Amino acid sequence: MSFYQIEYSKKESGWIPKKKGSDYQYRRALKSPSFPTPEEAEEWIRKVDTNHPWIDHKIQGYLGHLMLLKEWESDCDYGALVDYDGDGDLVDFHYNIITEFQSVCPSDYTDRKIQYPPEAKYILWYNR
């Protein structure tokens, strides 16, 4: 399995795919352009690496797995994610961490029914 990291480059005003090398360092993936969104960078990675790569995202210095909030909620509903698995930060439409919330865990959604702000579109998930 290959490991990738997507992070925003101010210099290029876009999201850059990086691949983990044998020295465990992430370097820009060969011949990769910058992308307007992380989703487009993910799509490019999956086209050049068809062996189910693991893709993490670096947002505002935090490294995790970016998921659509609706997909995360569905995984929580089916028991695929529980509090022991980790927690995450809510992320808005512009890929900024929503700082009004502390990190959220699956039981915040399934048990406590916490209402998330309307601008929350993603969760940056941190596996334990």
C-alpha positions in Angstrom: 0.0 0.0 0.0 1.2 3.5 -0.8 0.7 6.4 1.5 0.0 10.0 0.4 -0.6 13.3 2.0 -2.4 16.2 0.5 -1.7 19.7 1.7 -2.3 23.3 0.6 0.5 25.3 -0.9 0.2 29.0 -0.6 3.0 29.4 -3.2 1.0 27.5 -5.8 -2.4 28.4 -4.5 -3.5 24.8 -4.6 -3.5 21.4 -3.0 -0.4 19.3 -3.5 -0.2 15.5 -3.5 2.9 14.1 -1.6 4.0 10.5 -1.5 5.7 8.8 1.4 9.1 7.5 0.4 11.1 4.6 1.8 12.7 7.1 4.2 9.2 7.8 5.6 9.4 11.4 4.3 6.6 12.9 2.2 7.7 14.5 -1.1 5.7 15.9 -3.9 4.4 13.1 -6.1 6.2 13.0 -9.4 4.7 15.1 -12.2 1.8 16.1 -9.9 0.2 19.5 -10.6 -1.5 21.5 -7.9 -5.3 21.2 -7.6 -8.1 23.6 -6.6 -9.6 21.1 -4.1 -8.4 18.2 -2.1 -11.0 16.0 -3.8 -9.3 16.7 -7.2 -5.9 15.8 -5.8 -7.4 12.6 -4.4 -8.8 11.7 -7.8 -5.5 12.3 -9.5 -3.7 10.1 -6.9 -6.2 7.3 -7.4 -5.7 7.5 -11.2 -1.9 7.2 -10.9 -1.9 4.7 -8.1 -4.6 2.1 -8.5 -3.5 -0.1 -5.5 -5.9 1.5 -3.0 -3.6 4.2 -1.7 -4.1 5.6 1.8 -4.6 9.4 1.6 -4.2 11.7 4.6 -4.8 15.5 4.5 -2.8 18.2 6.2 -5.1 21.1 7.1 -3.8 24.1 9.2 -1.0 21.9 10.5 -3.2 19.0 11.5 -2.8 15.6 9.8 -5.8 13.3 9.4 -8.2 11.7 7.0 -10.6 14.1 5.4 -14.1 12.7 5.1 -17.4 14.2 4.1 -19.4 14.7 7.3 -22.3 12.8 5.9 -20.1 9.7 5.2 -18.6 9.9 8.7 -22.1 10.1 10.2 -23.1 7.0 8.1 -20.0 5.1 9.3 -21.0 6.0 12.9 -24.6 4.9 12.4 -23.4 1.5 11.2 -20.9 1.1 14.1 -17.9 1.3 11.8 -16.5 4.2 13.8 -16.7 4.3 17.6 -15.1 6.6 20.2 -12.2 4.2 20.7 -11.3 4.6 17.1 -10.4 8.3 17.4 -11.9 11.7 17.0 -11.9 14.6 14.5 -12.2 18.3 13.8 -15.1 19.8 11.8 -14.0 21.4 8.6 -16.0 24.0 6.6 -16.6 24.3 2.8 -13.3 26.3 2.4 -11.2 23.6 4.1 -10.8 25.5 7.4 -11.1 23.8 10.7 -14.1 25.1 12.6 -12.5 26.3 15.9 -15.8 26.9 17.8 -16.0 23.1 18.3 -13.5 21.0 20.2 -12.8 17.7 18.4 -15.8 15.5 18.0 -16.2 11.8 18.5 -18.7 9.3 17.1 -20.8 9.3 20.3 -21.3 13.1 19.9 -23.3 12.3 16.9 -24.9 8.9 17.7 -25.7 9.4 21.4 -25.5 13.1 22.3 -27.0 14.2 19.0 -24.8 17.4 19.0 -25.9 19.9 16.3 -23.0 20.8 14.1 -22.8 24.3 12.6 -24.3 24.5 9.1 -20.9 25.4 7.5 -19.5 22.0 8.6 -19.0 19.8 5.5 -16.1 17.6 6.4 -14.4 16.0 9.4 -10.7 15.7 9.6 -10.5 12.3 11.3 -7.6 11.3 13.6 -7.3 7.6 14.0 -5.8 6.3 17.2 
